[in-house]
């Protein structure tokens, strides 16, 4: 399974697809990127005249790259159009703002994957390598 195969199996589409590239992936984790286009709708009303990416969107980017892409990889051919992923818990610390047109990199390390539950330690860094948020995300894969 190629990195592009994994992205094509994500159950999202634009404007809610927050994965541009998978840099590396293994049974122990994943690293991927996303660029926040300045024309995304949420920037129009989130801090007028000084748009900032909402924390819920940062969390979604980390979940899509760090949990869902990794889950698809771990399930490999068992993940199909009938598969489902449900977020079960998050604990994220937000350290720095992310602005329009910024590129971010998500690094996820598997904590465990058993009985259909995947839990990961995730971190997001901006384009100059500064950590902007980090924490843990878990989900159930059916």
The 8 nearest C-alpha neighbors of each residue, nearest first, counted from 0:
[[1, 4, 2, 75, 5, 72, 3, 76],
 [2, 0, 4, 3, 5, 6, 72, 21],
 [1, 3, 5, 4, 21, 6, 0, 20],
 [2, 4, 6, 1, 5, 7, 21, 20],
 [5, 3, 1, 7, 2, 6, 0, 8],
 [4, 6, 2, 8, 3, 7, 68, 71],
 [5, 7, 3, 9, 8, 4, 2, 68],
 [6, 8, 4, 5, 9, 3, 10, 2],
 [9, 7, 5, 6, 10, 4, 79, 71],
 [10, 8, 6, 11, 7, 5, 68, 67],
 [9, 11, 8, 12, 7, 80, 83, 16],
 [12, 10, 16, 9, 15, 13, 14, 17],
 [11, 13, 16, 15, 14, 10, 9, 17],
 [14, 12, 15, 16, 11, 17, 18, 39],
 [13, 15, 16, 12, 39, 17, 11, 40],
 [16, 14, 13, 12, 11, 17, 59, 18],
 [15, 17, 12, 13, 11, 14, 18, 63],
 [16, 18, 60, 33, 15, 19, 63, 59],
 [19, 17, 33, 20, 16, 32, 64, 63],
 [20, 18, 33, 32, 17, 21, 34, 31],
 [21, 19, 32, 31, 18, 22, 33, 2],
 [20, 22, 31, 23, 2, 30, 32, 19],
 [21, 23, 31, 30, 20, 24, 32, 29],
 [24, 22, 30, 21, 29, 25, 31, 2],
 [23, 25, 29, 28, 30, 22, 26, 21],
 [26, 24, 27, 28, 29, 23, 72, 69],
 [25, 27, 28, 73, 24, 72, 69, 109],
 [28, 26, 109, 25, 108, 29, 24, 110],
 [29, 27, 108, 107, 109, 25, 24, 26],
 [28, 30, 24, 107, 23, 106, 69, 65],
 [29, 31, 106, 23, 22, 105, 21, 107],
 [32, 30, 21, 22, 105, 20, 104, 64],
 [33, 31, 104, 20, 103, 19, 105, 18],
 [32, 34, 19, 18, 103, 102, 17, 35],
 [35, 33, 102, 101, 36, 100, 103, 32],
 [36, 34, 100, 99, 101, 37, 102, 33],
 [35, 37, 100, 38, 39, 99, 34, 101],
 [36, 38, 99, 100, 39, 35, 42, 98],
 [39, 37, 36, 40, 42, 99, 43, 35],
 [40, 38, 37, 41, 36, 42, 35, 43],
 [41, 39, 42, 43, 38, 44, 37, 14],
 [40, 42, 43, 39, 44, 45, 52, 53],
 [41, 43, 45, 50, 40, 44, 39, 51],
 [44, 42, 41, 40, 45, 47, 50, 39],
 [43, 45, 42, 47, 41, 46, 50, 40],
 [44, 46, 42, 50, 47, 43, 41, 51],
 [47, 45, 50, 49, 44, 48, 51, 42],
 [46, 48, 49, 44, 45, 50, 43, 42],
 [47, 49, 50, 46, 43, 45, 44, 42],
 [50, 48, 46, 47, 51, 45, 98, 42],
 [51, 49, 46, 42, 45, 47, 48, 98],
 [50, 52, 98, 97, 53, 45, 96, 46],
 [51, 53, 97, 98, 54, 56, 50, 42],
 [54, 52, 56, 55, 51, 57, 45, 41],
 [55, 53, 57, 56, 58, 52, 93, 59],
 [54, 56, 58, 53, 57, 59, 52, 60],
 [55, 57, 59, 58, 54, 53, 60, 52],
 [58, 56, 54, 60, 59, 55, 61, 53],
 [57, 59, 55, 61, 56, 60, 62, 54],
 [60, 58, 56, 62, 61, 57, 63, 55],
 [61, 59, 57, 63, 17, 62, 58, 64],
 [62, 60, 58, 65, 59, 64, 63, 105],
 [61, 63, 59, 66, 65, 60, 64, 58],
 [64, 62, 67, 60, 61, 66, 65, 59],
 [65, 63, 68, 61, 62, 66, 67, 31],
 [64, 66, 107, 62, 61, 63, 69, 29],
 [65, 67, 62, 69, 68, 63, 64, 70],
 [66, 68, 63, 70, 69, 64, 71, 62],
 [69, 67, 71, 64, 70, 66, 63, 72],
 [68, 70, 72, 66, 67, 71, 73, 65],
 [71, 69, 67, 73, 72, 68, 66, 74],
 [70, 72, 68, 74, 69, 73, 75, 78],
 [71, 73, 75, 69, 70, 74, 68, 5],
 [74, 72, 70, 75, 71, 69, 26, 25],
 [73, 75, 71, 77, 72, 78, 70, 76],
 [76, 74, 72, 73, 77, 71, 78, 0],
 [75, 77, 78, 74, 79, 0, 71, 72],
 [76, 78, 74, 75, 79, 82, 71, 73],
 [79, 77, 76, 82, 74, 71, 75, 80],
 [80, 78, 82, 81, 77, 76, 8, 83],
 [79, 81, 82, 78, 8, 83, 10, 9],
 [82, 80, 79, 83, 78, 141, 77, 84],
 [83, 81, 79, 80, 141, 78, 84, 140],
 [84, 82, 141, 140, 81, 85, 80, 139],
 [83, 85, 140, 139, 141, 138, 86, 82],
 [86, 84, 139, 138, 87, 140, 83, 141],
 [85, 87, 138, 88, 137, 139, 84, 136],
 [86, 88, 138, 137, 85, 139, 89, 136],
 [89, 87, 137, 136, 86, 138, 90, 135],
 [90, 88, 136, 135, 91, 137, 87, 134],
 [89, 91, 135, 134, 136, 92, 88, 133],
 [90, 92, 134, 133, 89, 93, 135, 132],
 [91, 93, 132, 133, 134, 94, 90, 131],
 [94, 92, 132, 95, 131, 91, 133, 54],
 [93, 95, 131, 132, 92, 96, 130, 133],
 [96, 94, 131, 93, 97, 132, 130, 129],
 [97, 95, 98, 51, 131, 94, 52, 93],
 [98, 96, 52, 51, 95, 101, 99, 131],
 [97, 99, 51, 101, 52, 96, 100, 50],
 [98, 100, 37, 35, 101, 36, 51, 97],
 [101, 99, 36, 35, 37, 34, 98, 102],
 [102, 100, 99, 35, 34, 98, 103, 97],
 [101, 103, 34, 126, 33, 125, 35, 100],
 [104, 102, 125, 33, 124, 32, 126, 34],
 [103, 105, 32, 124, 123, 31, 125, 106],
 [106, 104, 123, 31, 30, 122, 61, 32],
 [105, 107, 30, 122, 121, 29, 123, 104],
 [108, 106, 121, 65, 28, 29, 120, 119],
 [107, 109, 28, 120, 119, 27, 110, 121],
 [108, 110, 119, 27, 28, 111, 118, 120],
 [109, 111, 119, 118, 108, 120, 112, 117],
 [110, 112, 118, 109, 117, 113, 119, 116],
 [113, 111, 117, 116, 118, 115, 114, 110],
 [112, 114, 115, 116, 111, 117, 118, 139],
 [115, 113, 116, 112, 117, 139, 140, 141],
 [114, 116, 140, 113, 139, 117, 141, 112],
 [117, 115, 139, 113, 112, 114, 138, 140],
 [116, 118, 112, 138, 137, 111, 139, 115],
 [117, 119, 137, 110, 111, 136, 109, 112],
 [120, 118, 109, 110, 108, 136, 135, 121],
 [119, 121, 135, 108, 107, 134, 109, 110],
 [122, 120, 107, 134, 133, 106, 135, 119],
 [121, 123, 133, 106, 105, 132, 107, 134],
 [122, 124, 105, 132, 104, 130, 131, 133],
 [125, 123, 130, 129, 128, 104, 131, 103],
 [124, 126, 103, 128, 129, 127, 102, 130],
 [125, 127, 102, 128, 103, 124, 101, 104],
 [126, 128, 125, 129, 124, 103, 130, 102],
 [129, 127, 124, 125, 126, 130, 104, 103],
 [128, 130, 124, 125, 127, 131, 126, 123],
 [129, 131, 124, 123, 132, 128, 125, 122],
 [130, 132, 95, 94, 124, 123, 93, 129],
 [133, 131, 93, 94, 123, 92, 130, 122],
 [134, 132, 122, 91, 92, 121, 123, 93],
 [133, 135, 91, 90, 121, 120, 92, 122],
 [134, 136, 120, 90, 119, 89, 121, 91],
 [137, 135, 89, 119, 118, 88, 90, 120],
 [138, 136, 118, 88, 117, 87, 86, 119],
 [137, 139, 86, 87, 85, 117, 116, 140],
 [140, 138, 116, 85, 115, 84, 117, 141],
 [139, 141, 84, 115, 83, 116, 138, 85],
 [140, 83, 82, 84, 139, 115, 85, 81]]
